[in-house]
Amino acid sequence: MPNPLDAAAVRAWCGLALEALGRERERIDAINVYPVADGDTGTNLYLTLESAARAVEAAFDGHASAGTAPGLADAIGAMAHGALIGARGNSGTIVAQLLRGMTEVLAADAAPADAGGAAETLRRALRRAAASTYEAVAHPVEGTVLTVATAAADAAERAAGTGGAAEVARAAHEGARSALRATPGQLVVLGRAGVVDAGGCGLVALLGALADALSGETSVTPVAVRADAPLPQAAGCEAATRAAADGCHNPDGPAFEVIYLLEAGDDAVARLRTRLDGLGDSLVVVGGDGLWNVHVHVDDAGAAVEAGIEAGRPYRIRITHFGGAGRVKEPAMAARAVVAVVPGAGLAGLCSEVGATPVAVRPGEPPASGELVQAIRQAHAREVMLLPNDPELRHTAAAAAEQARTEGVRVALIPTRSAVQGIAALAVHEPGRSFDEDVVAMTSAAGATRYAELAVAERQSWTMAGVCQAGDVLGLIDGDVAVIGSDLTVTATTVLDRMLSAGGEMVTLVLGAQAPPSLAERLERHVHERHLAVDTVVYDGGQHGAPLLIGVE
């Protein structure tokens, strides 16, 4: 029996889409040809939908705790937002925009009165979704996921008036499948490789899940990845990947993929689009209402990040090197690499400078284990040190390490509880020595570093140092509140004195985005005057939430 177009249908859609992409992930990865033969489109789409599904579940949990039920606008809005903040790769970013386009219509008409109204609403949502994807891509190319989205909207339009939302969704799915089969004849590189568009494959799986959620009839028919063979064997997929690599080999192509979330206004983003378009290609900027997901392929990754800093506040920065000659992302495996979770753009840049792979996050938005696994994969190394830099990420990092080990990567989880401990571990990292010796040295350096954080209390609460009021400055040492004050600099000097009373040779200060300009100078002078023979090093971390991080070695 068909299901209504409501919040429960969106929740079911998320679950079914995640299952479908989980089944199809490896097959989609294997035929990944355009725009870069990097073999990760299926994985990126899965991670994007995983983030969307988590956001929808969080919305349901939030309403349940309040004794209410989410509406259609709440559910689809959560799905779109989750996809936006978790979008991975070119196709994941486009799908996030597609969901945002659907939200613009579904949230405005959140309660269709009858089956005909629901069908019309879904038809308009799919049309808006297809149009919004073209708006997000700097230089649209036919024969890609954009073409498939448009075909789905066309088919939905033809089906409107013949049934309910389930019939419209099924027609959109069939229209997308037909368009997908035609993509090898529209894009030369696809025809040369003998495969269909990988991003289009993911969209077909997504629309099939929508049709199943609304119809109540589950289908597990695999998406056809070749125009002439719906179910290629593994060897065929490998051949397709090799052909894709040959077809996309471009010695002059950009060397890096840069992705980040950005808090910025519309005018600043318009200027950013122009600047990034001049730096590279495959530019996709999606989002709105102050939050954007930026994706671009460039040779100068630093310039792409700097452009984001000029436009607003970038975070969750991911930089992937395509490796090798040209744009074929099949680099030789390095002997060893470091993957580090960091709280701001400044520390992400610092990690990149020393050769580590950063995963930049914001407070309250911890990475999922899948994101850490993907970062380990992108490090392209046989041995990886994983630095969670947060006690709350211990279990997530452990799960990611275990998954990576099943894929043949030797992973050591360095028990860093703060970014300053991660900095200390990176300082002694030496790829030239044995893996075990390097792990011991990095673990020892992290363990020998006491850490502190300055934060501002959001509400009145009990702490180990007494009762704090909203707006008080809290000095946390090794995770516990040790000092409560009213002035950031005074509280920071008190924390430093307490930490250095037990001795120390080096103080590390990591400034947050809201730190006063004079803070570092005043703290450096205090350490120099009060604690002889103690050196101080300062980093611009750019993190939000914590105006100052302190490490004492």
Secondary structure, DSSP 8 states (H G I E B T S, - for coil): ----SSHHHHHHHHHHHHHHHHHHHHHHHHT--SS---S-HHHHHHHHHHHHHHHHHHHHHHHHHTT----HHHHHHHHHHHHHHH--HHHHHHHHHHHHHHHHHHTTT-S-SSHHHHHHHHHHHHHHHHHHHHHHBSS--SSSHHHHHHHHHHHHHHHTTSS-HHHHHHHHHHHHHHHHHHGGGTSHHHHHHT---HHHHHHHHHHHHHHHHHHS---------BTTBSS--HHHHHHHHHHHHHHH--TTS-SEEEEEEEE--HHHHHHHHHHHHHHEEEEEEEEETTEEEEEEEES-HHHHHHHHHHHSEEEEEEEEE--SSTT------EEEEEEEEESSHHHHHHHHHTT-EEEE-BTTB---HHHHHHHHHHHTEEEEEEE--SGGGHHHHHHHHHHHHHTT-EEEE----SHHHHHHHHHT--TTS-HHHHHHHHHHHHHT-EEEEEEE-SS-EEETTEEE-TT-EEEEETTEEEEEES-HHHHHHHHHHHHHTT--SEEEEEEETT--TTHHHHHHHHHHHHSTT-EEEEEEEEESS-SEEEEE-
